[in-house]
Amino acid sequence: MKYQLVLQWSASSQNDHDSVVAMTDDLESALTGLADVDGWDFGSGEMNIFVYTDDPHAAFDQAKATLESHGRMSGLRTAYRDVEGDDLTVLWPAGLASFEIV
């Protein structure tokens, strides 16, 4: 897979932790054939889900239904990068000026 897609939210509670675990499982099913969910991390006030794909736009479009079902479109930040690179391109929300993985 050529790109790493990162789904990110602010997080601080056990409920946030449990939510990222459940979303990861559901995203694996929703993205079968289009992307591989690599895993997640939780800490430093944020949670991330990492997805490898050849088409980050299509993978994000496909993931939206799952994210909506978990009530996680609000506060979502999404970006992708070439697996060989460091520069992140923001996908969501429109107008987000910077994206950082802590």
C-alpha positions, 0 to 999 in steps of 0.5 A, spaced: 500 500 500 502 506 498 499 511 503 498 511 510 491 514 512 491 517 519 484 518 523 485 522 529 481 525 535 482 528 541 481 523 547 482 523 554 478 518 558 477 510 558 470 511 554 475 514 548 479 508 549 474 503 548 471 507 542 477 507 538 478 499 539 471 498 537 472 503 531 478 499 529 474 493 529 468 495 525 473 499 520 477 493 518 470 490 516 468 496 512 475 497 508 476 490 506 479 490 499 480 497 499 485 498 505 488 495 511 487 497 518 494 497 521 492 499 528 491 505 533 494 508 539 492 512 544 495 517 549 498 525 549 491 527 549 489 524 542 487 517 539 489 515 532 487 509 527 492 508 522 490 505 515 494 503 509 491 504 502 492 506 495 487 511 495 486 515 501 480 519 498 476 512 497 478 509 504 476 515 507 469 516 504 468 508 505 470 509 512 465 515 514 459 511 515 462 507 520 465 513 523 458 516 523 455 510 526 460 511 532 458 518 533 465 520 531 465 525 525 465 531 530 472 532 532 475 528 527 481 530 523 484 526 517 490 526 513 495 522 509 502 521 507 506 517 502 509 511 506 516 513 504 514 520 506 513 525 512 509 530 509 501 530 511 496 532 506 489 534 510 483 531 508 478 533 513 476 537 516 476 542 510 480 548 512 484 545 517 491 548 517 496 543 520 496 536 522 500 533 527 501 526 530 504 526 537 
